[in-house]
Amino acid sequence: MKRVIFHDLLTPEEAMNRIMAHIKVLDAEMINIEDSYMRVLATDIYAEIDVPPFDRATMDGYAVRA
């Protein structure tokens, strides 16, 4: 088997430009939660309250396995 050596390295900017050339950015839309399966959020979601409501938790969050 012949060994192949890749000498043409890209800068991070060149690599990002090549990736972005193949990405289609979609507009955000409002939909019902029932129709959200296999979708991606357009913005981050933040909780309105802290859970638990005090700073003595041994963990910094909760995980749910459904």
Contact map, one row per residue, 1 for C-alpha under 8 A:
111000000000000000000000000000000000000000000000000000000000000000
111100000000000000000000000000000000000000000000000000000000000000
111110000000000000000000000000000000000000000000000000000000000000
011111000000000000000000000000000000000000000000000000000000000000
001111100000000000000000000000000000000000000000000000000000000000
000111111000000000000000000000000000000000000000000000000000000000
000011111000000000000000000000000000000000000000000000000000000000
000001111100000000000000000000000000000000000000000000000000000000
000001111110000000000000000000000000000000000000000000000000000000
000000011111111000000000000000000000000000000000000000000000000000
000000001111111000000000000000000000000000000000000000000000000000
000000000111111100000000000000000000000000000000000000000000000000
000000000111111110000000000000000000000000000000000000000000000000
000000000111111111000000000000000000000000000000000000000000000000
000000000111111111100000000000000000000000000000000000000000000000
000000000001111111110000000000000000000000000000000000000000000000
000000000000111111111000000000000000000000000000000000000000000000
000000000000011111111100000000000000000000000000000000000000000000
000000000000001111111110000000000000000000000000000000000000000000
000000000000000111111110000000000000000000000000000000000000000000
000000000000000011111110000000000000000000000000000000000000000000
000000000000000001111111000000000000000000000000000000000000000000
000000000000000000111111100000000000000000000000000000000000000000
000000000000000000000111110000000000000000000000000000000000000000
000000000000000000000011111000000000000000000000000000000000000000
000000000000000000000001111100000000000000000000000000000000000000
000000000000000000000000111110000000000000000000000000000000000000
000000000000000000000000011111000000000001000000000000000000000000
000000000000000000000000001111100000000000000000000000000000000000
000000000000000000000000000111110000000000000000000000000000000000
000000000000000000000000000011111011000000000000000000000000000000
000000000000000000000000000001111111000000000000000000000000000000
000000000000000000000000000000111111000000000000000000000000000000
000000000000000000000000000000011111100000000000000000000000000000
000000000000000000000000000000111111100000000000000000000000000000
000000000000000000000000000000111111111000000000000000000000000000
000000000000000000000000000000000111111000000000000000000000000000
000000000000000000000000000000000001111100000000000000000000000000
000000000000000000000000000000000001111110000000000000000000000000
000000000000000000000000000000000000011111000000000000000000000000
000000000000000000000000000000000000001111110000000000000000000000
000000000000000000000000000100000000000111110000000000000000000000
000000000000000000000000000000000000000011111000000000000000000000
000000000000000000000000000000000000000011111100000000000000000000
000000000000000000000000000000000000000000111110000000000000000000
000000000000000000000000000000000000000000011111000000000000000000
000000000000000000000000000000000000000000001111110000000000000000
000000000000000000000000000000000000000000000111110000000000000000
000000000000000000000000000000000000000000000011111010000000000000
000000000000000000000000000000000000000000000011111111000000000000
000000000000000000000000000000000000000000000000111111000000100000
000000000000000000000000000000000000000000000000011111101000000000
000000000000000000000000000000000000000000000000111111100000000000
000000000000000000000000000000000000000000000000011111111000000000
000000000000000000000000000000000000000000000000000111111000000000
000000000000000000000000000000000000000000000000000001111100000000
000000000000000000000000000000000000000000000000000101111111000000
000000000000000000000000000000000000000000000000000000011111000000
000000000000000000000000000000000000000000000000000000001111110000
000000000000000000000000000000000000000000000000000000001111110000
000000000000000000000000000000000000000000000000001000000011111000
000000000000000000000000000000000000000000000000000000000011111100
000000000000000000000000000000000000000000000000000000000000111110
000000000000000000000000000000000000000000000000000000000000011111
000000000000000000000000000000000000000000000000000000000000001111
000000000000000000000000000000000000000000000000000000000000000111
